[in-house]
Amino acid sequence: MEPSAGGPDSGGCDLHALAAGIDRDRNAVIAGLTLPWSSGVVEDHVNRIRMLKRQMFGRAGSALLRKRVLLYS
């Protein structure tokens, strides 16, 4: 039984969209796989700050958030 493209349980359209996106960004994909540097450290800091912001939402102002970000570093 073969899934039809576009059905709710099929991954056909999603797979084509993924392939098209990779094809559009071919140069970026190749650079990401071949260059020796990475933005992983920056992404880690961004994710950590987002987590702290979510924890602090509605609790206190930006001064306390700033202290927590600097303390957590």
Order of alpha helices (4+ residues) and beta strands (2+ residues): alpha-alpha-alpha-alpha
